[in-house]
Structures are given as structure tokens and as C-alpha cells.
Amino acid sequence: MKKASPFFLISIIAICSCAPNPYKGSNKIYKKKAAAFSKVLKEKPVDKVVADSLKIPNGWVGTTNFGMRKPNMVIIHHTAQNSCEQTLKTFTTDVSQVSAHYVICKDGTLHHMLNDYLRAWHAGASLWGNNTDINSSSIGIEIDNNGKEDFTEGQLNTLLGLLDTLKRSYNIPTQNFIGHSDIAPGRKVDPNVTFPWKRLADKGFGLWYADTTGIILPNDFNVLYGLKIIGYDIRKPEAATEAFRRHFLAIEKTGEMDDEEKKVLYMVMEKFL
């Protein structure tokens, strides 16, 4: 086979390097905002404190013991859009006011859109346990899916690899891998019922339950108490119940829980006690 000339190789590299980047403008904005935040981090804490009766020493004393705040939750979403490209455009448009740290396309391509230490706008009005500001403590992962499709093997393989990295990097507790539907019952349903939560739990990302055969429920078992122990917002009991079913039973169903569903809830609840 004839060896390519150096000029030919250089030409190919030049052509590739000149390929237009449709997100050049949004990348510039990212860098500008990141630089502004770095300025804030360099400010002396004393310059931020204001009080009439405050005694400020002549010399500032800065501690040597500190680090970056780390995320301790992962929230999984589906995009509810029709393509990865559509989602990328949504997350690079100021008017949308939404974003995520990661986007996973149908072929498994992984877009890391925001530094893990920065706060993405993915959770919205949400609650998990006593945490009312999920955005400040979590990493948001969006999976390209219109809300009715199955998730592809490429997406799931990429997701499992990413979750392993995040769990090890930030020591995220097993129980803190959850979905948007879990933290915003009644408002969100993602990821949809086809999402394989058990497959994730088997790898250590989220909790699951064992065979419920032989389980006898306590006479005083309270469904709302069980949901609250897990972390669900029970101010809308019906919505919390539906969110639990979506995650742990992979069904869309309304109404009160039957005994078999209560057994599943009871077993999951016990893992949080």
C-alpha cells in the first residue's frame, strides 16, 4: 500500500481542525462564566461579611484546610426530546434555563457538559428526604429518550461506566442514585418505566429488594411512613405512590397499593432504616 505523503496528512489535519463547531459561541460563554466563578473563589471571606457590630481583625487569617464541595447524589433523567442534538441545543440556549452535567446519546456517545463541582439546573422544584435543593448536591444525567422508548444497550453501557466513575470519585452512597420522578412526584415521570433500575442496583447504583415470598406485613404498617422513610415527598400521597411504582415495579398505575406492592415497599423501606 502506498504510504501517504506528509503534505496529505497535514492537509487532512488542517481540514478537520477547521471544521465549524456549532457550539463555539456557547463554549465561549461557558469559559467566561467559569472565569467569573474563579474570581469569586479567590476573594477573601472577610470581604463578604457585613455587620454593624462586627469586629474585624487587622490581619486576615485564611484556613489551610479546605476543598471543593462534592456531589453526593446522582439524578437520572430522560430528555423527553426527539434527538441528542435537540437536547444539546436546549442546554446551550439561555432562554431554556435548564442543563445537566452529562447527556448520553442513543449510540452511547457521552457529552460532559458541565464540571461535576458546578451546579447544573436539572432538578427544579424537588425534594428527597430533607433535601430541598437537589441541584446543589447532585449530578444530573440526561439520557436521550422521548419518554416512551426503551433505552439502548449503548446508552446503558455508557451509563454504568459513568456511574462507576462517579461513585468512586465522590464516594456517593448506593441509595443516592435515583430518578427525577423520585424527587419530583406528580411533576416528572423520568426516566420512564422501561428504565432498568434493578440492573443498576445489581451493580451497586441504587437499592432494590429481594423475593417477597413469605413476607408478613406488620399490622400497623403505614404506606406513607414507608414512602417518607425512603425519601419521597408525601405531601401528595397519590403522586408519591405512583413514583414508587414507576421506579420499583416498572408500572404506571394509580390508586392504593395492594398487599404485594406494600411488601415491596416494606422491604425497600427496611434498607433505609
C-alpha positions in Angstrom: 0.0 0.0 0.0 1.4 3.4 -0.9 2.4 5.5 2.1 0.5 8.8 2.5 2.7 11.9 1.9 3.4 14.2 4.9 1.6 17.0 2.9 -1.5 14.9 2.6 -1.6 14.1 6.3 -1.1 17.8 7.2 -3.9 18.7 4.8 -6.3 16.2 6.5 -5.4 17.6 9.9 -6.0 21.1 8.7 -9.4 20.3 7.2 -10.5 18.6 10.4 -9.3 21.4 12.6 -11.2 23.9 10.5 -14.5 22.1 10.8 -17.0 24.5 12.2 -18.1 23.9 15.8 -21.8 24.8 16.1 -21.3 25.3 19.9 -18.3 27.7 19.7 -20.5 30.5 21.0 -21.9 28.6 24.0 -18.4 27.2 24.8 -17.1 30.8 24.9 -19.9 31.7 27.4 -19.0 28.6 29.5 -15.4 29.7 29.8 -16.4 33.3 30.6 -18.8 32.2 33.4 -16.2 29.7 34.8 -13.6 32.6 34.9 -16.1 34.7 36.8 -16.7 32.0 39.4 -13.0 31.5 39.8 -12.7 35.2 40.7 -15.4 34.7 43.4 -13.4 31.8 44.9 -10.3 34.0 45.1 -12.0 36.6 47.2 -11.1 36.8 50.9 -14.0 35.5 53.0 -13.7 38.6 55.3 -14.6 40.9 52.4 -18.1 39.3 52.2 -19.1 39.8 55.9 -21.0 42.9 56.8 -22.5 43.6 60.3 -22.8 46.8 62.3 -21.3 45.3 65.5 -18.8 43.0 63.8 -15.2 43.3 65.0 -12.8 42.7 62.0 -9.2 42.0 62.9 -6.4 44.0 61.1 -5.0 40.9 59.5 -7.0 38.2 57.7 -6.4 34.6 58.7 -7.3 32.1 56.0 -7.6 28.4 56.9 -5.3 25.9 55.1 -7.9 23.1 55.4 -10.5 23.1 52.7 -11.5 21.6 49.4 -14.2 21.7 46.8 -17.8 20.8 47.7 -18.6 17.3 46.3 -21.8 16.0 44.9 -23.4 13.1 46.9 -26.4 12.3 44.7 -27.0 11.3 41.1 -30.3 12.1 39.4 -31.1 10.2 36.2 -33.5 11.8 33.6 -34.8 11.1 30.1 -34.6 14.1 27.9 -38.3 14.0 26.6 -36.9 15.3 23.3 -36.5 13.7 19.9 -32.7 13.7 19.5 -29.5 14.2 21.3 -28.8 17.2 19.1 -32.1 18.8 20.1 -31.1 18.4 23.8 -27.6 19.8 23.3 -29.2 22.9 21.7 -31.7 23.2 24.6 -28.8 23.1 27.1 -26.8 25.7 25.3 -29.7 28.2 25.0 -30.0 30.8 27.8 -33.8 31.1 27.5 -34.3 27.4 28.4 -32.8 27.8 31.9 -32.1 24.0 32.1 -28.9 22.0 32.0 -27.3 18.8 33.1 -23.8 17.6 33.8 -24.0 14.7 31.3 -26.0 13.8 28.2 -25.9 10.3 26.8 -27.0 9.8 23.2 -28.6 6.7 21.7 -25.4 5.3 20.3 -23.7 5.7 23.8 -21.9 9.0 23.0 -21.3 10.8 26.3 -21.3 14.6 26.4 -19.8 16.0 29.6 -21.4 19.5 29.5 -20.6 20.9 33.0 -17.8 20.4 35.6 -19.1 18.0 38.3 -18.3 20.5 41.0 -20.6 23.2 39.4 -24.4 23.4 40.0 -26.5 22.4 37.0 -30.1 23.3 36.6 -31.7 19.9 36.2 -33.8 19.0 39.3 -36.1 22.0 39.5 -38.6 22.1 42.4 -37.9 18.9 44.1 -37.4 17.1 47.5 -35.7 14.0 48.7 -35.8 13.4 52.5 -35.0 16.8 54.0 -33.0 18.0 50.9 -34.9 20.8 49.3 -32.0 22.0 47.0 -31.2 18.9 44.9 -29.3 20.9 42.3 -26.7 22.0 44.9 -25.8 18.4 45.9 -26.3 16.3 42.8 -25.1 15.4 39.4 -27.7 15.4 36.6 -27.5 12.8 33.9 -29.9 13.1 30.8 -30.4 10.1 28.6 -31.7 10.8 25.1 -35.2 9.3 25.1 -38.6 10.8 24.2 -40.2 9.3 27.3 -41.8 6.3 25.6 -38.8 4.4 24.1 -36.7 1.6 25.5 -33.2 2.7 26.4 -30.4 1.3 24.1 -27.6 -1.0 25.2 -25.2 1.6 24.1 -26.8 4.1 26.5 -26.9 1.7 29.4 -23.3 0.5 29.0 -22.1 4.1 28.9 -24.3 5.0 31.9 -23.0 2.1 34.0 -19.4 3.1 33.3 -20.1 6.7 34.2 -21.9 5.8 37.4 -19.0 3.6 38.5 -16.6 6.6 37.9 -18.9 9.0 39.8 -19.5 6.7 42.7 -15.7 6.0 43.2 -14.7 9.7 42.6 -17.2 11.2 45.1 -18.0 8.3 47.4 -21.7 8.6 46.5 -23.9 6.4 48.8 -25.6 3.5 47.0 -29.1 4.7 47.9 -28.4 8.1 46.3 -28.8 7.0 42.7 -32.4 7.9 41.9 -34.6 9.4 39.2 -36.2 12.7 38.5 -39.6 11.1 39.1 -38.5 10.1 42.6 -37.6 13.7 43.7 -40.5 15.4 41.9 -43.5 13.1 42.1 -46.5 14.3 40.2 -44.4 16.8 38.2 -41.9 14.5 36.4 -42.0 10.9 35.2 -38.5 10.4 34.0 -36.8 8.1 33.5 -39.8 6.2 32.2 -41.0 2.7 33.3 -38.7 1.0 30.8 -35.6 2.1 32.7 -33.8 -0.9 34.2 -33.4 0.2 37.8 -32.8 -3.4 39.0 -29.9 -3.7 36.6 -28.3 -0.6 38.1 -29.0 -1.8 41.6 -27.3 -5.1 40.9 -24.2 -3.1 40.1 -24.4 -1.0 43.3 -26.2 2.0 41.9 -29.4 2.3 43.9 -31.2 -0.1 46.3 -33.5 -3.0 45.4 -35.5 -5.7 47.2 -35.4 -9.5 47.4 -38.1 -12.1 46.9 -41.2 -11.0 48.8 -42.5 -14.6 49.2 -43.1 -15.3 52.9 -43.0 -11.6 53.9 -45.7 -10.8 56.5 -46.5 -7.2 56.8 -46.8 -5.7 60.3 -50.4 -4.9 61.2 -49.6 -1.3 61.7 -47.5 -0.8 58.5 -48.2 2.6 57.1 -47.6 3.2 53.4 -47.0 6.9 53.7 -44.5 6.3 56.5 -42.6 3.8 54.3 -42.5 6.2 51.4 -41.3 9.1 53.6 -38.5 6.9 55.1 -37.2 6.1 51.7 -37.1 9.9 50.8 -40.3 10.6 48.9 -42.3 13.8 49.3 -45.6 12.6 50.6 -47.5 15.9 50.6 -49.2 14.4 47.5 -49.7 10.8 48.6 -51.0 9.6 45.2 -48.1 11.1 43.3 -45.5 9.6 45.7 -47.1 6.2 45.4 -47.1 6.4 41.6 -43.4 7.4 41.6 -42.5 4.5 43.8 -44.3 2.1 41.5 -42.6 3.6 38.4 -39.1 3.0 40.0 -39.5 -0.3 41.8 -42.3 -2.0 40.0 -41.9 -0.6 36.5 -45.6 0.2 36.1 -47.8 3.2 35.6 -50.7 2.7 38.0 -52.9 4.8 40.2 -54.9 4.0 43.3 -54.0 2.5 46.7 -51.2 -0.1 47.0 -52.2 -3.8 47.1 -50.6 -6.2 49.6 -47.9 -7.3 47.1 -46.9 -3.7 46.4 -46.8 -3.0 50.1 -44.4 -5.9 50.7 -42.0 -4.4 48.1 -42.3 -1.0 49.8 -41.7 -2.6 53.2 -38.6 -4.4 52.0 -37.1 -1.3 50.4 -38.0 0.9 53.4 -36.1 -1.5 55.7 -32.9 -0.8 53.8 -33.2 2.9 54.8 -33.6 2.2 58.5 
